[in-house]
């Protein structure tokens, strides 16, 4: 597991991450701040924010550009050139993320990913403390051996109380074994590496820049969806995005 020195380094980097996020994707932030913040009902504020945003075409292009479409990305499932990409910002300790993973995601994979319509790209967004951070790095390390999604299924196999040991070092090792990670020594080294930290921070920067503050949060092409919505909501959004892509 990471040393105290590397943990201190991550703490410093986390501060830089939050600062950097403030300067990223100004157009995208304005757009999603309006859409994701469902607590605001101040029409004057919404009109003001809208006036500051750029044209709809520029907004859409900025959001669509967030899809990485890397055919070798072990944290993605589906064709790299699928017409619809769903970016998922999640935390392994989030109960609603688990609900989505166990119920909705398999249906989306059967209905759209397997048919070449949808690609799902995972983004690490650990917000619930140390065990979330450890789980994110463990999942990334499993991905280095092409076992990310198997680890994902193990981590979301049941709902756990946050930061009570469900993602301790021993439990993460058990999940990695069950996920089929062959080289556990390499997995542990990868988990504690600067590369793991960089990968997780990159995803977090992206999410913070979008205005994401809770999990799960999704971006389906250029349409944000917040929370573990119903299967029908996701299906309608995916189908509308596929139609628009045509």
N, C-alpha and C positions, 0 to 999 in steps of 0.2 A: 504494500500500500504506500501512498505518497508520504514522504518525510515531512517533519514540521517545517523545514526550510522551504520545501516546495509549496506547502500550504500557505506560508507567509507570502511567497511569491505570487500565488494565485489571488490572495487577498488584495495585493497591490494592483495586480492586473485587473481585478474586478472593478476597482475604482476607476481605472483608466477606461474600462469597457463602458461604464455608465456615462462617462464624460464624452467618449467618442460617439456614443449612440445619439447624443443630442445634436451632433452635427451631420448625421447621416440621413439621406433620403428625405429632404424637407418637403417635397411635394407629396411623397407617399405618406408621411406622418400627418400632414394636413387632411388628406383624404380619409385615412383610416381612423383618425381621431374623431371625425364626425360619425363614422359608421360603427365603430366598436364601442364608443362611449354611450351606452344606452341609458345612462343616468341623467343626461342633460335634456332639459326641455326648454331651454332658453332660445327662442327662435332668433333673437337679435344676435346672440353669440354665434349661432349656427350660420346665419347669413354672412356675418363678418368673416368667419373662417372660410366659408365657401368662396367669398370674394377674393381671398388671398391665395386660393389654390389656382393651379394653372389649368389649361384647357382639359376637357375630358379625355381627348386623345392622348395627351401627355401623361395624364394620371394613369390611364389604362396601360400605357406602354411601360411606365415605371413599375407598376405592379407585376405585369407579365414578365418583366426582366428579372424578377427575383427567382424564378424557376431556374435551377441549375442545369437540368437536362443532361447530366453526365451519365453516360451509359455504363460507366464503371463504378458508380456510386453505390456502395453496399447498404446505404441507409435509404434507398429508394426502391420502389417496386413498380413495374410497368414499363412500357416502351418509352424510350427517351424522346421520341417524336409524337407521343400521344397528343391529341388535340387539347386535352384538359390536364392540367397539373394541379393537384391539391397539396399545398404546403401545410404541414401539421406542426404546430409548436406545442410540445408536451413535456410533462414532468412525470417520471415513473411513480412518484408518490401521490399523484393527483387521482382521487377516486373517480372523477368524471372522465378523465383520460382513459382510465381502465374500463369504464362503462362503454366508451366509444370503441376501444380496442377489442373488447370481447363481443360486442353486439353489432355495432354499425359497420366497422371496418371490414369484417369478413364479407358482409353483404355487398359492400362497394367493390371489393376485389372480385367477387363472383360476377357481379352485374356489369362492371365497367373495366376494371383492370385487365381481367382475363380476355376481354373482347377488344383490347387495344384502344379503348376510348379514354381511359384515365391512367394517370401516373401519380403515385403518392410519394412525396419527398418529406422525410422526417427532419425536424429541427429540434435540437436539444434546448429545452427551456426550463432548467431546474430552478425553482423558486421557493421550495419548501425546506431549504437547509442542507446540512452536510450530507445526509443520506441521499437526497436528490442529486447532489453534485457527484457523489461516489457512483451512484447508479448510472448517471449520464456517461461518465468516463468508462465504466465497465461495459456499457452497451456499445460505445464507440470502439473499444478494444475488441469486443466480440466481432464487430463488423470488419476488423482487420483480418479476420479469419473467415469472412463470409458467413457469419452466424448472427448478424445483428437482429434479423426478424425473429429468429428462433429465441434469442435472448429476450427480445421484446415480448414475446408470448409468455415466456416464463415469468418475467417481471410483472406482467399484468394478469397473471393467472388467478390472483385473488386480491381482494381489497385489504390493505393493511393500514393500521394507524400510523400516522406520520412520525418519523424519527423515534421509533421504538425498537429498532434493531432488525426490522424486516429486510433492510438492505445493508447489514453489517458485512464485514469482510468475508466471514464464513458463508453467509447466506448468498452473497454475490458469487462466490466460488461455486456453490452448489447450483446456482442458476446457470453459470457458464458451462458447467459439466453437463447439465440437463439439456442445454442448448446445442451441445455437440462441439464445443470449443475443444480442439485437440491439444494444442500446446498451451497449457495453463501458465507455464513460466513466461512465455512470450506475452500472453494475455495480461498478466500482472505487470510486466514491464511496460507494455503499451498503455495500460490504464494509468500508471503513474507518470507518464511522459509529458513533456511540454507540448508535444503534438496533440495529445488528448485535450489538454487545457485550451490550446489554441482553437481546436475544432469546436469545443463547447462554447467558448467565448464568441466565436464568429457567429454561431447561431443565435446566441443571446443578443448580441449587438443588433442583428437584423430584426429580431422580435421587438426589442426596446425601441428601435428607430421607427417601427410601424405603430407604436403605441400599444403593443400587447402588454397587458398587466396581469392576465389570468390565463389559466389553461383549462381545457384545450382551446386553442385558437387556430383557425384555418384560413387559408387564402386559396380559393378555387378560381384559377386564372386571375381575374381582377376583382373577384367578389369575396369580401371577408365574411366569415361565419364564426360566431363566437359561441363556445360552449358545446356540450354534447347534445346537439339538437336531434330531432327524430330522424330516422332513416329516410322518411319521405322528404324532409327538408333537404338533406344532402343529395338525394336522387334528383329532385327538381332543380337544384342548383347546378349539379353536374350536367344534366341534360340541357339546361339553358346555356351553359358555357360551351357545350359541344356544338349546339346549334349556332351560337354566335361565332364560333371558330370556323364554321363552314363558309 
